[in-house]
């Protein structure tokens, strides 16, 4: 499997549709999920050791240099799978600054143009942290990817005051159309769940997660069968981590993400029209990654959430649309991000500007 890591997971064309070629990857992918969801406080290096025990990774050799190189490739592989299974981040490709072969190998995420500094304190960290840090603590090294409830990440007194003062959000005045036509903001569809509703004040862009069905699937599996998913296993169990979400708060975040599509788009006619006319998240444009437009990638519920007026109980029962939402109750996790956008909307001069 190591040779495939060096090629950046790009198989030869004649092999790419051969099921047997992909079987080792699929087996390792599923085992990683099993190890993470069944073992508390597991580290990346412990996952690697168990993959070796299962015969899914090459065992250690007598050559220490080869062992170290293989360990770095294995760490990168597990790191990538962690990103794909949680969708919290996009792993940076190996041919960028996070080279495996440098003296101090780095594991990096590829979100430079997506989120603000409050979500990502760092875009890379030393791979040696894989050896002794449980997954939640390892991920904290990149920033607050899984925020807890009622968390204001800005120490500015004015921001803090606005955060605590602004407790209501109204669908008629806070939606995609007003954010576009009044505040002049642009929608940027992203692959990382952690970036949802982040506002980049430099580019005037709002990042929105383009795969709501991922949130729906995780919630349905958890609520119906009490099945923990990898993202739940990355929650904190420590009271000393007030910024990081608990397992319950992970579910709350997933619920809020689904409801936010209705707040932004589904509940107002002009916002629904905006989504249908100019905001297809999967069309080729400067704000959609080439990989998403080269293949037939679609989300089965995004259009229903954003482009239709009909009630969406069929998508996930228990979510209730309201004309006015109480942020501490209805959006306790996304409250900070909504309050930032509310503040920007309230201080901008109306301008007619559609997003695309």
Beta strands, then each sheet from edge to edge (+ up, - down):
strand 1: 106-108
strand 2: 124-126
strand 3: 168-170
strand 4: 186-190
strand 5: 199-200
strand 6: 205-209
strand 7: 324-326
sheet 1: 1+ 2-
sheet 2: 3+ 7-
sheet 3: 4+ 6+ 5-
end
